[in-house]
Amino acid sequence: MSNKVLVTYASRAGSTAEVAEAIARTLLEGGAQVDVLPMQDVKDLSPYQAIIAGSAIRKSKWLPEAVQFIRTHQETLRHKSFAMYTVCITLAMSNGEQYRSAVADWVAPIRAMVKPLSEGLFAGRLDFSKLPFNWDTLMLRATVAAGIFPRGDHRDWNAIQAWAASLKPMLGG
Ligand SMILES: Cc1cc2nc3c(=O)[nH]c(=O)nc-3n(C[C@H](O)[C@H](O)[C@H](O)COP(=O)(O)O)c2cc1C
């Protein structure tokens, strides 16, 4: 096993993928060897010493493919350095910080499978031009119209980079 790090993600509209890229960039700048892959393209974890896995939230849950990824690899992940991150729009609400523990609870099923060494919770992006026209999107538009969820890009790149930099001690030498 090398000292390679895998940053893997599940994303539907691209914002979590870009968060993964930003995490990887910070780790690369810190001297790590890093691969960035969507979860469906990860076949083998054996080359990696550390795995950083993240998902967008839909309906208060990680995306199903992300839950499945953790379920499939939980045994392996328990023997590696594992960190996870979550991207959602609740944390971008005007009073979003007060929901941080609720958002952390949404990820409890993941934590129950593999305990992470660190967890990142980040505000994401709501861009209707990147979403299909369907019932779920319509419901989401209603929450925006009601002033609950904000549209737009709320990713805090400084917070994302700071979290990525904080992972350095778990990445081995
Ligand atoms: C259908 C749908 C349902 C969503 N449900 C939630 C939710 O329950 N809670 C939340 O905080 N964000 C929710 N979001 C917001 C996404 O988590 C946020 O837009 C995220 O940045 C999307 O990541 P992606 O661009 O990688 O797909 C939802 C978004 C969509 C499109």
The ligand as a Gaussian input file, in Angstrom:
#p B3LYP/6-31G(d) Opt

LIG

0 1
 C      -33.938000      17.168000      -5.113000
 C      -33.043000      17.816000      -4.118000
 C      -33.250000      17.598000      -2.766000
 C      -32.425000      18.231000      -1.810000
 N      -32.649000      17.993000      -0.486000
 C      -31.911000      18.650000       0.427000
 C      -32.160000      18.463000       1.819000
 O      -33.004000      17.687000       2.254000
 N      -31.413000      19.188000       2.691000
 C      -30.427000      20.059000       2.286000
 O      -29.807000      20.695000       3.120000
 N      -30.140000      20.220000       0.969000
 C      -30.858000      19.540000       0.038000
 N      -30.603000      19.717000      -1.289000
 C      -29.524000      20.637000      -1.688000
 C      -28.233000      19.935000      -2.122000
 O      -27.700000      19.135000      -1.106000
 C      -27.215000      20.996000      -2.546000
 O      -27.774000      21.731000      -3.618000
 C      -25.889000      20.375000      -2.967000
 O      -24.949000      21.412000      -3.179000
 C      -26.052000      19.542000      -4.225000
 O      -24.862000      18.884000      -4.516000
 P      -24.490000      18.428000      -6.024000
 O      -24.417000      19.728000      -6.845000
 O      -23.165000      17.791000      -5.879000
 O      -25.551000      17.498000      -6.501000
 C      -31.379000      19.089000      -2.246000
 C      -31.169000      19.282000      -3.615000
 C      -31.974000      18.650000      -4.552000
 C      -31.728000      18.896000      -6.009000

